[in-house]
Amino acid sequence: MSDSVLNAMTVDVEDFFHVSAFESVISPEQWKDYQPRVDKNTRTLLDMFAKHKVKSTFFVLGWVAERYPELIKEIHAQGHEVASHGYAHRRATEQTKEEFTADVTRSKNHLEDLLGEALTGYRAPSFSIGYDNEWAFEVLAELGFQYSSSTYPVKHDLYGTPDWPRFAYMRKEGIIEIPIPTHKVMGRQTPIGGGGYFRLYPYTLTKSLISGYLKKEKQPYSFYFHPWEIDADQPRMVNAPLKSKFRHYVNLNKTQGKLERLLNDFSWGTMKDVYNITK
């Protein structure tokens, strides 16, 4: 391993038809028309993590948990952290406070009933907590979450809080926010947290960026991705916007190999362990 610092490995457990990039062509009412692939893909990840002796935090979509309870139990049984990704993958920016509360509560209650223990973590779909809905942190604190990882301090057409903190910090609402990592050069912040950027960048560049971040910032790094990102055989959404299709499908056939290298080159653990989150 290139660095002994413990970093956070995270997986947003959702299927290919849940993603925000396709919300203009697939409504939640149409999800039933697609054959889910999330169970198989997530189990492949579990095997990879076991091979490399890695523990991860799985931010689970409530929709997935209701349909694949045995998968969620297996994630938990293998010693990984289970956290909430909300229920229906609707961006927080598209919900009222009441709708957001209902969505997160449904997910949290179901997962806690399934596992028999309280959840401590939450991640908003598409990092959709920002300037206009800071009330979401109040809701999360009231529901008993200890931390959130729902902000990305970059400029992006779907999300972004570029002038918010870049490292884990305690919010005034009483909840720890753990932003997605960025590489800062000459005042500009470049996304380096995973997802589509991990698929787009050559692995040597990703490794260099992470190593540079660890050396410069003296902060743990956190990585995120999705089970569908290792699935090059997933159905194609032909009617989706070109930009959305590029973002979603770029280098899917290379992700698993790159992930194997990432798991080998750095030390990984759960969000709770890396950031010392206690109940």
C-alpha atoms as a printed R data frame, in Angstrom:
    type eleno elety resid chain resno       x       y       z
1   ATOM     1    CA   MET     A     1   0.000   0.000   0.000
2   ATOM     2    CA   SER     A     2   1.235   3.458  -0.879
3   ATOM     3    CA   ASP     A     3  -0.042   5.080   2.286
4   ATOM     4    CA   SER     A     4  -0.934   3.768   5.727
5   ATOM     5    CA   VAL     A     5  -3.543   6.453   6.493
6   ATOM     6    CA   LEU     A     6  -7.001   4.917   6.890
7   ATOM     7    CA   ASN     A     7  -9.376   6.347   4.291
8   ATOM     8    CA   ALA     A     8 -13.127   5.913   3.888
9   ATOM     9    CA   MET     A     9 -14.511   3.597   1.213
10  ATOM    10    CA   THR     A    10 -18.193   4.265   0.486
11  ATOM    11    CA   VAL     A    11 -20.779   2.735  -1.856
12  ATOM    12    CA   ASP     A    12 -24.074   4.376  -2.806
13  ATOM    13    CA   VAL     A    13 -26.323   1.337  -3.185
14  ATOM    14    CA   GLU     A    14 -28.685   2.178  -6.031
15  ATOM    15    CA   ASP     A    15 -29.479   0.743  -9.460
16  ATOM    16    CA   PHE     A    16 -28.723   2.075 -12.947
17  ATOM    17    CA   PHE     A    17 -32.274   3.374 -13.412
18  ATOM    18    CA   HIS     A    18 -32.257   5.382 -10.163
19  ATOM    19    CA   VAL     A    19 -29.581   7.887 -11.107
20  ATOM    20    CA   SER     A    20 -30.253  11.610 -11.331
21  ATOM    21    CA   ALA     A    21 -28.686  11.714 -14.812
22  ATOM    22    CA   PHE     A    22 -31.650   9.763 -16.185
23  ATOM    23    CA   GLU     A    23 -34.470  11.338 -14.203
24  ATOM    24    CA   SER     A    24 -35.641  13.229 -17.306
25  ATOM    25    CA   VAL     A    25 -36.343   9.961 -19.140
26  ATOM    26    CA   ILE     A    26 -37.213   7.538 -16.290
27  ATOM    27    CA   SER     A    27 -39.801   8.335 -13.649
28  ATOM    28    CA   PRO     A    28 -40.075   6.375 -10.388
29  ATOM    29    CA   GLU     A    29 -43.307   4.896 -11.731
30  ATOM    30    CA   GLN     A    30 -41.253   3.298 -14.520
31  ATOM    31    CA   TRP     A    31 -38.659   1.662 -12.274
32  ATOM    32    CA   LYS     A    32 -40.776  -1.489 -12.182
33  ATOM    33    CA   ASP     A    33 -40.248  -1.866 -15.934
34  ATOM    34    CA   TYR     A    34 -36.515  -2.536 -15.504
35  ATOM    35    CA   GLN     A    35 -34.817  -5.690 -14.280
36  ATOM    36    CA   PRO     A    36 -32.775  -4.722 -11.201
37  ATOM    37    CA   ARG     A    37 -29.057  -5.488 -11.281
38  ATOM    38    CA   VAL     A    38 -28.081  -4.000  -7.919
39  ATOM    39    CA   ASP     A    39 -28.137  -7.278  -5.954
40  ATOM    40    CA   LYS     A    40 -25.633  -9.056  -8.210
41  ATOM    41    CA   ASN     A    41 -23.374  -6.022  -8.597
42  ATOM    42    CA   THR     A    42 -23.277  -5.301  -4.865
43  ATOM    43    CA   ARG     A    43 -22.438  -8.908  -4.075
44  ATOM    44    CA   THR     A    44 -19.533  -8.674  -6.513
45  ATOM    45    CA   LEU     A    45 -18.299  -5.669  -4.537
46  ATOM    46    CA   LEU     A    46 -18.647  -7.581  -1.286
47  ATOM    47    CA   ASP     A    47 -16.432 -10.315  -2.726
48  ATOM    48    CA   MET     A    48 -13.863  -7.739  -3.813
49  ATOM    49    CA   PHE     A    49 -13.841  -6.104  -0.394
50  ATOM    50    CA   ALA     A    50 -13.450  -9.482   1.305
51  ATOM    51    CA   LYS     A    51 -10.528 -10.330  -0.991
52  ATOM    52    CA   HIS     A    52  -8.730  -7.115  -0.049
53  ATOM    53    CA   LYS     A    53  -9.855  -7.202   3.614
54  ATOM    54    CA   VAL     A    54 -11.574  -3.833   3.206
55  ATOM    55    CA   LYS     A    55 -14.525  -2.534   5.229
56  ATOM    56    CA   SER     A    56 -16.809   0.029   3.648
57  ATOM    57    CA   THR     A    57 -19.829   2.208   4.372
58  ATOM    58    CA   PHE     A    58 -22.825   1.330   2.209
59  ATOM    59    CA   PHE     A    59 -25.289   4.201   1.806
60  ATOM    60    CA   VAL     A    60 -28.367   2.151   1.002
61  ATOM    61    CA   LEU     A    61 -31.381   3.398  -0.909
62  ATOM    62    CA   GLY     A    62 -34.575   2.452   0.916
63  ATOM    63    CA   TRP     A    63 -36.144   1.259  -2.347
64  ATOM    64    CA   VAL     A    64 -33.331  -1.290  -2.670
65  ATOM    65    CA   ALA     A    65 -33.511  -2.356   0.974
66  ATOM    66    CA   GLU     A    66 -37.225  -3.122   0.723
67  ATOM    67    CA   ARG     A    67 -36.646  -5.409  -2.262
68  ATOM    68    CA   TYR     A    68 -33.363  -7.021  -1.231
69  ATOM    69    CA   PRO     A    69 -33.396  -7.355   2.571
70  ATOM    70    CA   GLU     A    70 -31.047 -10.351   2.489
71  ATOM    71    CA   LEU     A    71 -28.456  -8.301   0.623
72  ATOM    72    CA   ILE     A    72 -28.536  -5.601   3.283
73  ATOM    73    CA   LYS     A    73 -28.282  -8.196   6.031
74  ATOM    74    CA   GLU     A    74 -25.260  -9.717   4.276
75  ATOM    75    CA   ILE     A    75 -23.557  -6.328   4.011
76  ATOM    76    CA   HIS     A    76 -24.051  -5.894   7.746
77  ATOM    77    CA   ALA     A    77 -23.027  -9.464   8.577
78  ATOM    78    CA   GLN     A    78 -19.711  -8.986   6.793
79  ATOM    79    CA   GLY     A    79 -18.839  -6.112   9.121
80  ATOM    80    CA   HIS     A    80 -19.542  -3.176   6.855
81  ATOM    81    CA   GLU     A    81 -21.387  -0.050   7.953
82  ATOM    82    CA   VAL     A    82 -24.945   0.401   6.670
83  ATOM    83    CA   ALA     A    83 -26.095   4.006   6.312
84  ATOM    84    CA   SER     A    84 -29.036   5.737   4.612
85  ATOM    85    CA   HIS     A    85 -29.208   7.128   1.083
86  ATOM    86    CA   GLY     A    86 -32.828   8.151   1.520
87  ATOM    87    CA   TYR     A    87 -35.699   6.171   0.058
88  ATOM    88    CA   ALA     A    88 -36.519   7.146  -3.532
89  ATOM    89    CA   HIS     A    89 -33.335   8.831  -4.808
90  ATOM    90    CA   ARG     A    90 -35.045  12.161  -5.115
91  ATOM    91    CA   ARG     A    91 -32.653  15.064  -4.751
92  ATOM    92    CA   ALA     A    92 -33.108  17.024  -1.531
93  ATOM    93    CA   THR     A    93 -33.219  20.224  -3.572
94  ATOM    94    CA   GLU     A    94 -36.388  18.939  -5.258
95  ATOM    95    CA   GLN     A    95 -38.228  18.264  -1.989
96  ATOM    96    CA   THR     A    96 -39.983  20.337   0.628
97  ATOM    97    CA   LYS     A    97 -38.844  19.951   4.217
98  ATOM    98    CA   GLU     A    98 -41.873  17.746   4.880
99  ATOM    99    CA   GLU     A    99 -41.197  15.546   1.843
100 ATOM   100    CA   PHE     A   100 -37.524  15.220   2.734
101 ATOM   101    CA   THR     A   101 -38.387  14.258   6.306
102 ATOM   102    CA   ALA     A   102 -40.817  11.587   5.124
103 ATOM   103    CA   ASP     A   103 -38.352  10.158   2.594
104 ATOM   104    CA   VAL     A   104 -35.440   9.907   5.027
105 ATOM   105    CA   THR     A   105 -37.606   8.624   7.873
106 ATOM   106    CA   ARG     A   106 -38.986   5.819   5.707
107 ATOM   107    CA   SER     A   107 -35.509   4.702   4.740
108 ATOM   108    CA   LYS     A   108 -34.042   4.991   8.237
109 ATOM   109    CA   ASN     A   109 -36.884   3.150   9.941
110 ATOM   110    CA   HIS     A   110 -36.818   0.292   7.449
111 ATOM   111    CA   LEU     A   111 -33.055  -0.201   7.681
112 ATOM   112    CA   GLU     A   112 -33.054  -0.017  11.466
113 ATOM   113    CA   ASP     A   113 -35.905  -2.526  11.721
114 ATOM   114    CA   LEU     A   114 -34.075  -4.810   9.298
115 ATOM   115    CA   LEU     A   115 -30.737  -4.700  11.127
116 ATOM   116    CA   GLY     A   116 -31.889  -4.155  14.697
117 ATOM   117    CA   GLU     A   117 -29.611  -1.213  15.360
118 ATOM   118    CA   ALA     A   118 -29.578   2.561  14.916
119 ATOM   119    CA   LEU     A   119 -28.039   4.148  11.834
120 ATOM   120    CA   THR     A   120 -25.555   6.965  12.254
121 ATOM   121    CA   GLY     A   121 -24.917   8.136   8.666
122 ATOM   122    CA   TYR     A   122 -26.778   9.659   5.731
123 ATOM   123    CA   ARG     A   123 -25.879  10.774   2.202
124 ATOM   124    CA   ALA     A   124 -28.232  12.832   0.048
125 ATOM   125    CA   PRO     A   125 -28.735  11.717  -3.565
126 ATOM   126    CA   SER     A   126 -26.435  13.704  -5.871
127 ATOM   127    CA   PHE     A   127 -24.937  15.568  -2.885
128 ATOM   128    CA   SER     A   128 -28.056  17.727  -2.910
129 ATOM   129    CA   ILE     A   129 -27.812  19.610   0.370
130 ATOM   130    CA   GLY     A   130 -26.669  23.164  -0.220
131 ATOM   131    CA   TYR     A   131 -27.317  26.862   0.054
132 ATOM   132    CA   ASP     A   132 -31.098  26.695  -0.369
133 ATOM   133    CA   ASN     A   133 -31.921  23.754   1.883
134 ATOM   134    CA   GLU     A   134 -29.672  23.883   4.920
135 ATOM   135    CA   TRP     A   135 -32.793  22.944   6.871
136 ATOM   136    CA   ALA     A   136 -31.991  19.381   5.811
137 ATOM   137    CA   PHE     A   137 -29.274  19.262   8.462
138 ATOM   138    CA   GLU     A   138 -31.869  20.147  11.102
139 ATOM   139    CA   VAL     A   139 -34.018  17.248   9.933
140 ATOM   140    CA   LEU     A   140 -31.102  14.813   9.990
141 ATOM   141    CA   ALA     A   141 -30.102  15.872  13.504
142 ATOM   142    CA   GLU     A   142 -33.681  15.556  14.734
143 ATOM   143    CA   LEU     A   143 -33.890  12.048  13.262
144 ATOM   144    CA   GLY     A   144 -30.815  11.016  15.230
145 ATOM   145    CA   PHE     A   145 -28.116  10.870  12.567
146 ATOM   146    CA   GLN     A   146 -24.593  11.571  13.781
147 ATOM   147    CA   TYR     A   147 -23.075  12.479  10.430
148 ATOM   148    CA   SER     A   148 -23.878  13.344   6.838
149 ATOM   149    CA   SER     A   149 -21.793  13.166   3.650
150 ATOM   150    CA   SER     A   150 -24.047  15.227   1.411
151 ATOM   151    CA   THR     A   151 -21.993  18.138   0.085
152 ATOM   152    CA   TYR     A   152 -19.413  18.525  -2.666
153 ATOM   153    CA   PRO     A   153 -17.474  21.822  -2.551
154 ATOM   154    CA   VAL     A   154 -17.214  22.184  -6.352
155 ATOM   155    CA   LYS     A   155 -19.180  23.849  -9.132
156 ATOM   156    CA   HIS     A   156 -21.430  21.358 -10.944
157 ATOM   157    CA   ASP     A   157 -24.692  21.619 -12.832
158 ATOM   158    CA   LEU     A   158 -26.473  19.229 -10.463
159 ATOM   159    CA   TYR     A   159 -24.819  20.127  -7.147
160 ATOM   160    CA   GLY     A   160 -22.014  22.036  -5.485
161 ATOM   161    CA   THR     A   161 -21.145  24.291  -2.552
162 ATOM   162    CA   PRO     A   162 -17.695  25.551  -3.621
163 ATOM   163    CA   ASP     A   163 -17.254  27.974  -0.710
164 ATOM   164    CA   TRP     A   164 -18.283  25.525   2.015
165 ATOM   165    CA   PRO     A   165 -15.718  23.615   4.132
166 ATOM   166    CA   ARG     A   166 -13.643  20.965   2.354
167 ATOM   167    CA   PHE     A   167 -13.021  18.770   5.401
168 ATOM   168    CA   ALA     A   168 -15.188  17.137   8.067
169 ATOM   169    CA   TYR     A   169 -16.695  19.663  10.459
170 ATOM   170    CA   MET     A   170 -19.420  19.971  13.076
171 ATOM   171    CA   ARG     A   171 -22.481  21.804  11.806
172 ATOM   172    CA   LYS     A   172 -24.377  24.254  14.007
173 ATOM   173    CA   GLU     A   173 -27.299  21.828  13.895
174 ATOM   174    CA   GLY     A   174 -25.236  19.297  15.837
175 ATOM   175    CA   ILE     A   175 -24.352  16.937  12.996
176 ATOM   176    CA   ILE     A   176 -20.947  16.247  11.437
177 ATOM   177    CA   GLU     A   177 -20.754  16.956   7.694
178 ATOM   178    CA   ILE     A   178 -18.089  15.082   5.730
179 ATOM   179    CA   PRO     A   179 -17.707  16.694   2.276
180 ATOM   180    CA   ILE     A   180 -16.531  14.797  -0.789
181 ATOM   181    CA   PRO     A   181 -12.775  15.458  -1.314
182 ATOM   182    CA   THR     A   182 -11.425  18.027  -3.752
183 ATOM   183    CA   HIS     A   183  -7.957  18.881  -5.012
184 ATOM   184    CA   LYS     A   184  -7.298  22.596  -4.676
185 ATOM   185    CA   VAL     A   185  -4.838  24.288  -7.043
186 ATOM   186    CA   MET     A   186  -4.548  28.081  -7.501
187 ATOM   187    CA   GLY     A   187  -7.874  28.611  -5.802
188 ATOM   188    CA   ARG     A   188  -9.774  26.137  -8.003
189 ATOM   189    CA   GLN     A   189 -11.232  22.946  -6.627
190 ATOM   190    CA   THR     A   190 -11.172  19.804  -8.750
191 ATOM   191    CA   PRO     A   191 -13.399  16.810  -7.898
192 ATOM   192    CA   ILE     A   192 -11.372  13.780  -6.813
193 ATOM   193    CA   GLY     A   193 -13.915  11.864  -4.746
194 ATOM   194    CA   GLY     A   194 -14.770   9.048  -7.144
195 ATOM   195    CA   GLY     A   195 -17.832   8.308  -9.258
196 ATOM   196    CA   GLY     A   196 -17.673   9.469 -12.860
197 ATOM   197    CA   TYR     A   197 -14.371  11.243 -12.309
198 ATOM   198    CA   PHE     A   198 -12.791   7.964 -11.204
199 ATOM   199    CA   ARG     A   199 -14.000   6.323 -14.417
200 ATOM   200    CA   LEU     A   200 -12.894   9.246 -16.568
201 ATOM   201    CA   TYR     A   201  -9.397   9.840 -15.158
202 ATOM   202    CA   PRO     A   202  -6.540   7.408 -15.907
203 ATOM   203    CA   TYR     A   203  -5.840   5.403 -12.757
204 ATOM   204    CA   THR     A   204  -2.301   6.795 -12.472
205 ATOM   205    CA   LEU     A   205  -3.787  10.300 -12.251
206 ATOM   206    CA   THR     A   206  -6.318   9.233  -9.618
207 ATOM   207    CA   LYS     A   207  -3.594   7.626  -7.523
208 ATOM   208    CA   SER     A   208  -1.427  10.718  -7.812
209 ATOM   209    CA   LEU     A   209  -4.291  13.029  -6.831
210 ATOM   210    CA   ILE     A   210  -5.186  10.959  -3.782
211 ATOM   211    CA   SER     A   211  -1.568  10.679  -2.656
212 ATOM   212    CA   GLY     A   212  -1.117  14.416  -3.149
213 ATOM   213    CA   TYR     A   213  -4.271  15.150  -1.185
214 ATOM   214    CA   LEU     A   214  -3.137  12.995   1.735
215 ATOM   215    CA   LYS     A   215   0.334  14.564   1.767
216 ATOM   216    CA   LYS     A   216  -0.820  18.166   1.407
217 ATOM   217    CA   GLU     A   217  -4.015  18.249   3.452
218 ATOM   218    CA   LYS     A   218  -3.120  15.846   6.273
219 ATOM   219    CA   GLN     A   219  -6.752  14.732   6.191
220 ATOM   220    CA   PRO     A   220  -8.250  11.296   5.495
221 ATOM   221    CA   TYR     A   221  -9.633  10.789   2.012
222 ATOM   222    CA   SER     A   222 -13.086   9.398   1.230
223 ATOM   223    CA   PHE     A   223 -14.077   7.646  -1.991
224 ATOM   224    CA   TYR     A   224 -17.547   6.978  -3.384
225 ATOM   225    CA   PHE     A   225 -18.963   4.953  -6.236
226 ATOM   226    CA   HIS     A   226 -22.022   2.867  -7.168
227 ATOM   227    CA   PRO     A   227 -22.606  -0.845  -7.868
228 ATOM   228    CA   TRP     A   228 -23.734  -0.069 -11.441
229 ATOM   229    CA   GLU     A   229 -20.292   1.402 -12.167
230 ATOM   230    CA   ILE     A   230 -18.766  -2.093 -12.424
231 ATOM   231    CA   ASP     A   231 -21.549  -3.296 -14.740
232 ATOM   232    CA   ALA     A   232 -20.644  -2.718 -18.392
233 ATOM   233    CA   ASP     A   233 -23.519  -4.954 -19.533
234 ATOM   234    CA   GLN     A   234 -26.318  -2.822 -18.099
235 ATOM   235    CA   PRO     A   235 -29.091  -1.649 -20.466
236 ATOM   236    CA   ARG     A   236 -28.495   1.600 -22.345
237 ATOM   237    CA   MET     A   237 -30.881   4.545 -22.032
238 ATOM   238    CA   VAL     A   238 -31.022   5.590 -25.666
239 ATOM   239    CA   ASN     A   239 -33.357   8.551 -25.089
240 ATOM   240    CA   ALA     A   240 -31.247  10.197 -22.383
241 ATOM   241    CA   PRO     A   241 -29.365  13.459 -23.080
242 ATOM   242    CA   LEU     A   242 -25.923  12.960 -24.634
243 ATOM   243    CA   LYS     A   243 -24.127  14.527 -21.656
244 ATOM   244    CA   SER     A   244 -25.985  12.237 -19.254
245 ATOM   245    CA   LYS     A   245 -25.142   9.162 -21.308
246 ATOM   246    CA   PHE     A   246 -21.468  10.110 -21.441
247 ATOM   247    CA   ARG     A   247 -21.314  10.678 -17.691
248 ATOM   248    CA   HIS     A   248 -23.020   7.392 -16.944
249 ATOM   249    CA   TYR     A   249 -21.399   5.040 -19.453
250 ATOM   250    CA   VAL     A   250 -17.836   6.309 -19.796
251 ATOM   251    CA   ASN     A   251 -15.295   3.545 -19.084
252 ATOM   252    CA   LEU     A   252 -17.720   1.193 -17.307
253 ATOM   253    CA   ASN     A   253 -15.683  -1.715 -18.648
254 ATOM   254    CA   LYS     A   254 -12.568  -0.440 -16.864
255 ATOM   255    CA   THR     A   255 -13.989   0.367 -13.430
256 ATOM   256    CA   GLN     A   256 -13.605  -2.998 -11.740
257 ATOM   257    CA   GLY     A   257  -9.937  -3.294 -12.667
258 ATOM   258    CA   LYS     A   258  -9.232   0.247 -11.504
259 ATOM   259    CA   LEU     A   259 -11.099  -0.421  -8.278
260 ATOM   260    CA   GLU     A   260  -8.960  -3.505  -7.623
261 ATOM   261    CA   ARG     A   261  -5.863  -1.303  -7.875
262 ATOM   262    CA   LEU     A   262  -7.377   1.351  -5.624
263 ATOM   263    CA   LEU     A   263  -8.229  -1.198  -2.939
264 ATOM   264    CA   ASN     A   264  -4.654  -2.473  -3.057
265 ATOM   265    CA   ASP     A   265  -2.876   0.882  -3.132
266 ATOM   266    CA   PHE     A   266  -4.498   2.562  -0.111
267 ATOM   267    CA   SER     A   267  -5.866   1.601   3.302
268 ATOM   268    CA   TRP     A   268  -9.654   1.641   3.632
269 ATOM   269    CA   GLY     A   269 -12.285   1.577   6.365
270 ATOM   270    CA   THR     A   270 -15.802   2.745   7.170
271 ATOM   271    CA   MET     A   271 -16.860   6.340   7.645
272 ATOM   272    CA   LYS     A   272 -17.498   5.635  11.324
273 ATOM   273    CA   ASP     A   273 -13.986   4.302  11.827
274 ATOM   274    CA   VAL     A   274 -12.145   6.877   9.733
275 ATOM   275    CA   TYR     A   275 -13.908   9.893  11.246
276 ATOM   276    CA   ASN     A   276 -14.344   8.455  14.761
277 ATOM   277    CA   ILE     A   277 -18.138   8.656  14.707
278 ATOM   278    CA   THR     A   278 -19.628   7.353  17.938
279 ATOM   279    CA   LYS     A   279 -23.247   6.687  18.804
